[in-house]
Amino acid sequence: MTLEQLEAEVLALPKDSQVILLARLVERLGQESGIDQEIAASWAEEAQKRDEDMNTNQITGIPSEELFQRVRASLQYYCMK
């Protein structure tokens, strides 16, 4: 399975499943890479706040396709340096 295929499958999941998967991945990455748990907790708190703000229409998000396009462009830029 390619990364693109995996991404397509993840994007086909319901949003709540995507959020759960993301939380699990972030948690696992934090455990394996020695991320400072205080920093990880701060980011988790910020993510929760942003989620609540989106749910109450205090902020608007961007479509996931646009987000992934931006991330890919950034990765390509930094990988080519």
Backbone as ProteinMPNN parsed JSONL, in Angstrom:
{"seq_chain_A": "MTLEQLEAEVLALPKDSQVILLARLVERLGQESGIDQEIAASWAEEAQKRDEDMNTNQITGIPSEELFQRVRASLQYYCMK", "coords_chain_A": {"N_chain_A": [[0.851, -1.174, 0.0], [0.59, 2.169, -0.859], [1.637, 5.412, 0.369], [-0.096, 7.347, -0.532], [-2.391, 5.828, -1.087], [-3.017, 4.953, 1.477], [-3.524, 7.433, 2.668], [-5.812, 8.176, 1.206], [-7.603, 6.24, 2.1], [-7.746, 6.883, 4.815], [-8.834, 9.455, 4.656], [-11.316, 8.797, 3.761], [-12.561, 7.827, 5.939], [-14.977, 8.355, 8.601], [-15.189, 11.611, 10.131], [-14.893, 11.619, 12.974], [-13.535, 9.233, 13.394], [-11.176, 9.78, 12.048], [-10.126, 11.749, 13.724], [-9.698, 10.298, 16.075], [-7.786, 8.458, 15.149], [-5.704, 10.226, 14.49], [-5.111, 11.266, 17.039], [-4.152, 8.955, 18.282], [-1.891, 8.429, 16.716], [-0.324, 10.715, 17.187], [0.052, 10.443, 19.93], [1.521, 8.047, 19.97], [3.804, 8.781, 18.472], [4.826, 10.684, 20.195], [5.604, 9.104, 22.34], [7.593, 7.516, 21.236], [9.52, 9.217, 20.145], [10.557, 10.765, 22.092], [9.332, 13.173, 22.699], [8.768, 16.033, 24.592], [6.602, 15.665, 27.208], [5.134, 17.646, 28.452], [5.021, 19.641, 26.528], [3.673, 18.228, 24.536], [1.245, 17.849, 25.851], [0.392, 20.481, 26.005], [0.001, 21.048, 23.29], [-2.035, 19.227, 22.76], [-4.047, 20.274, 24.358], [-4.407, 22.74, 23.06], [-5.315, 21.816, 20.572], [-7.742, 20.686, 21.342], [-9.079, 23.005, 22.189], [-9.226, 24.407, 19.759], [-10.833, 22.636, 18.325], [-13.212, 22.802, 19.782], [-13.761, 25.524, 19.314], [-14.231, 25.433, 16.569], [-16.484, 23.815, 16.5], [-18.337, 25.487, 17.672], [-18.551, 27.449, 15.864], [-16.812, 29.63, 16.1], [-14.452, 29.85, 14.849], [-13.316, 29.086, 11.51], [-12.449, 26.276, 9.589], [-10.104, 24.906, 7.166], [-10.533, 23.173, 4.064], [-9.695, 19.681, 4.064], [-8.32, 18.738, 1.822], [-7.017, 21.026, 0.873], [-5.386, 21.556, 3.053], [-3.69, 19.26, 3.103], [-2.46, 19.614, 0.651], [-0.99, 21.94, 1.118], [0.715, 20.979, 3.14], [2.115, 18.954, 1.759], [3.449, 20.544, -0.154], [5.093, 22.066, 1.508], [6.67, 20.035, 2.63], [7.948, 19.041, 0.35], [9.415, 21.29, -0.367], [11.209, 21.547, 1.833], [12.482, 19.088, 1.746], [13.893, 19.231, -0.576], [15.936, 20.949, -0.115]], "CA_chain_A": [[0.0, 0.0, 0.0], [1.375, 3.401, -0.916], [1.221, 6.464, 1.285], [-1.269, 7.993, -1.135], [-3.528, 4.934, -0.879], [-3.342, 5.023, 2.9], [-4.144, 8.732, 2.883], [-7.165, 8.129, 0.649], [-8.432, 5.436, 3.0], [-7.962, 7.655, 6.038], [-9.751, 10.554, 4.348], [-12.651, 8.222, 3.547], [-13.14, 7.515, 7.247], [-15.755, 9.434, 9.218], [-14.336, 12.6, 10.802], [-14.561, 11.233, 14.337], [-12.512, 8.186, 13.303], [-9.93, 10.464, 11.677], [-9.624, 12.42, 14.924], [-9.191, 9.251, 16.972], [-6.551, 7.964, 14.563], [-4.688, 11.265, 14.65], [-4.72, 11.309, 18.448], [-3.34, 7.764, 18.551], [-0.595, 8.605, 16.063], [0.419, 11.742, 17.915], [0.461, 9.841, 21.197], [2.593, 7.079, 19.704], [5.003, 9.517, 18.084], [5.348, 11.299, 21.41], [6.23, 8.075, 23.158], [8.766, 6.954, 20.586], [10.549, 10.167, 19.754], [11.027, 11.526, 23.23], [8.735, 14.496, 22.75], [8.487, 16.51, 25.935], [5.189, 15.419, 27.479], [4.498, 18.924, 28.783], [4.748, 20.287, 25.239], [2.622, 17.435, 23.898], [-0.006, 18.149, 26.545], [-0.007, 21.832, 25.589], [-0.544, 20.953, 21.937], [-3.319, 18.524, 22.845], [-4.994, 21.253, 24.899], [-4.683, 23.693, 21.981], [-6.141, 21.122, 19.575], [-9.088, 20.582, 21.924], [-9.661, 24.345, 22.143], [-9.563, 24.708, 18.362], [-11.971, 21.795, 17.967], [-14.389, 23.415, 20.4], [-14.025, 26.77, 18.592], [-14.839, 25.093, 15.282], [-17.825, 23.284, 16.76], [-19.216, 26.593, 18.045], [-18.453, 28.421, 14.761], [-15.999, 30.788, 16.446], [-13.438, 29.869, 13.792], [-13.603, 28.165, 10.413], [-11.283, 25.526, 9.149], [-9.89, 24.826, 5.726], [-10.776, 21.803, 3.613], [-8.545, 18.79, 4.245], [-7.54, 18.678, 0.578], [-6.142, 22.199, 0.85], [-4.393, 21.356, 4.102], [-2.702, 18.283, 2.661], [-1.714, 20.229, -0.448], [-0.016, 22.838, 1.758], [1.714, 20.16, 3.841], [2.974, 18.336, 0.737], [4.305, 21.583, -0.731], [6.116, 22.387, 2.506], [7.598, 18.909, 2.727], [8.75, 19.014, -0.874], [10.345, 22.42, -0.278], [12.257, 21.249, 2.804], [13.217, 17.893, 1.316], [14.733, 19.562, -1.728], [17.043, 21.817, 0.357]], "C_chain_A": [[0.898, 1.239, 0.0], [0.856, 4.392, 0.117], [-0.033, 7.161, 0.767], [-2.527, 7.143, -0.953], [-3.991, 4.967, 0.578], [-4.044, 6.341, 3.219], [-5.589, 8.739, 2.381], [-8.098, 7.335, 1.558], [-8.743, 6.191, 4.287], [-8.965, 8.777, 5.786], [-11.173, 10.06, 4.091], [-13.331, 7.846, 4.865], [-14.031, 8.655, 7.723], [-14.82, 10.353, 10.01], [-13.956, 12.179, 12.214], [-13.507, 10.127, 14.36], [-11.167, 8.78, 12.914], [-9.298, 11.12, 12.904], [-9.022, 11.409, 15.89], [-7.86, 8.715, 16.456], [-5.424, 8.967, 14.737], [-4.19, 11.32, 16.085], [-3.82, 10.119, 18.799], [-1.946, 7.896, 17.936], [0.268, 9.613, 16.8], [0.912, 11.187, 19.242], [1.629, 8.887, 20.997], [3.896, 7.769, 19.324], [5.65, 10.173, 19.297], [6.081, 10.311, 22.288], [7.548, 7.622, 22.56], [9.877, 7.955, 20.327], [11.039, 11.032, 20.901], [10.5, 12.949, 23.269], [8.436, 14.833, 24.2], [6.982, 16.405, 26.195], [4.444, 16.689, 27.852], [4.135, 19.677, 27.501], [3.629, 19.548, 24.52], [1.27, 17.728, 24.536], [-0.515, 19.533, 26.162], [-0.619, 21.817, 24.199], [-1.895, 20.251, 21.938], [-4.399, 19.462, 23.372], [-5.385, 22.274, 23.828], [-5.577, 23.063, 20.913], [-7.579, 20.999, 20.07], [-9.8, 21.924, 21.859], [-10.094, 24.694, 20.722], [-10.765, 23.89, 17.894], [-13.265, 22.377, 18.538], [-14.771, 24.707, 19.677], [-14.675, 26.496, 17.237], [-16.274, 24.6, 15.474], [-18.823, 24.376, 17.115], [-19.156, 27.731, 17.025], [-17.715, 29.7, 15.129], [-14.849, 30.948, 15.455], [-13.891, 28.92, 12.689], [-12.307, 27.488, 10.005], [-11.091, 25.65, 7.652], [-10.14, 23.384, 5.308], [-9.51, 20.943, 3.731], [-7.69, 18.69, 2.983], [-6.564, 19.84, 0.495], [-5.034, 22.057, 1.894], [-3.294, 20.402, 3.643], [-1.869, 18.817, 1.505], [-0.633, 21.157, 0.121], [1.1, 22.049, 2.444], [2.668, 19.518, 2.84], [3.934, 19.358, 0.137], [5.423, 21.955, 0.231], [7.142, 21.277, 2.614], [8.506, 18.833, 1.512], [9.807, 20.113, -0.832], [11.503, 22.078, 0.643], [13.07, 20.019, 2.447], [14.171, 18.188, 0.185], [15.911, 20.44, -1.325], [18.297, 21.021, 0.548]], "O_chain_A": [[1.85, 1.329, 0.776], [-0.233, 4.223, 0.666], [-0.92, 7.518, 1.541], [-3.605, 7.677, -0.693], [-5.186, 5.005, 0.869], [-5.035, 6.365, 3.95], [-6.482, 9.251, 3.057], [-9.251, 7.719, 1.758], [-9.867, 6.144, 4.787], [-9.846, 9.021, 6.611], [-12.127, 10.831, 4.195], [-14.532, 7.58, 4.898], [-13.859, 9.797, 7.295], [-13.78, 9.913, 10.5], [-12.808, 12.364, 12.619], [-12.67, 10.095, 15.263], [-10.128, 8.331, 13.399], [-8.084, 11.055, 13.097], [-7.955, 11.644, 16.457], [-6.916, 8.538, 17.227], [-4.308, 8.592, 15.095], [-2.986, 11.41, 16.324], [-2.842, 10.27, 19.531], [-0.948, 7.524, 18.552], [1.459, 9.384, 17.011], [2.053, 11.428, 19.637], [2.601, 8.909, 21.751], [4.967, 7.388, 19.796], [6.875, 10.213, 19.411], [7.082, 10.659, 22.915], [8.511, 7.371, 23.284], [11.051, 7.586, 20.294], [11.851, 11.935, 20.698], [11.154, 13.838, 23.814], [7.91, 14.005, 24.944], [6.184, 17.0, 25.471], [3.245, 16.8, 27.596], [3.063, 20.276, 27.408], [2.733, 20.176, 23.956], [0.263, 17.842, 23.837], [-1.72, 19.734, 26.013], [-1.625, 22.48, 23.946], [-2.798, 20.64, 21.198], [-5.531, 19.447, 22.889], [-6.557, 22.63, 23.704], [-6.493, 23.712, 20.407], [-8.522, 21.188, 19.302], [-10.98, 21.988, 21.516], [-11.19, 25.211, 20.507], [-11.614, 24.39, 17.155], [-14.286, 22.433, 17.852], [-15.953, 24.966, 19.448], [-15.561, 27.234, 16.807], [-17.164, 24.937, 14.693], [-20.023, 24.218, 16.888], [-19.643, 28.833, 17.28], [-17.964, 30.748, 14.533], [-14.34, 32.05, 15.252], [-14.743, 28.059, 12.908], [-11.224, 28.07, 10.074], [-11.801, 26.384, 6.966], [-9.975, 22.468, 6.114], [-8.397, 21.428, 3.522], [-6.468, 18.571, 3.07], [-5.414, 19.662, 0.093], [-3.88, 22.401, 1.635], [-2.107, 20.702, 3.779], [-0.685, 18.497, 1.4], [0.505, 21.152, -0.348], [2.275, 22.401, 2.343], [3.883, 19.532, 3.038], [5.112, 19.059, -0.056], [6.568, 22.137, -0.181], [8.343, 21.538, 2.682], [9.705, 18.585, 1.643], [10.957, 19.893, -1.214], [12.661, 22.291, 0.283], [14.24, 19.926, 2.818], [15.158, 17.474, 0.001], [16.812, 20.652, -2.137], [19.326, 21.574, 0.938]]}, "name": "protein", "num_of_chains": 1, "seq": "MTLEQLEAEVLALPKDSQVILLARLVERLGQESGIDQEIAASWAEEAQKRDEDMNTNQITGIPSEELFQRVRASLQYYCMK"}
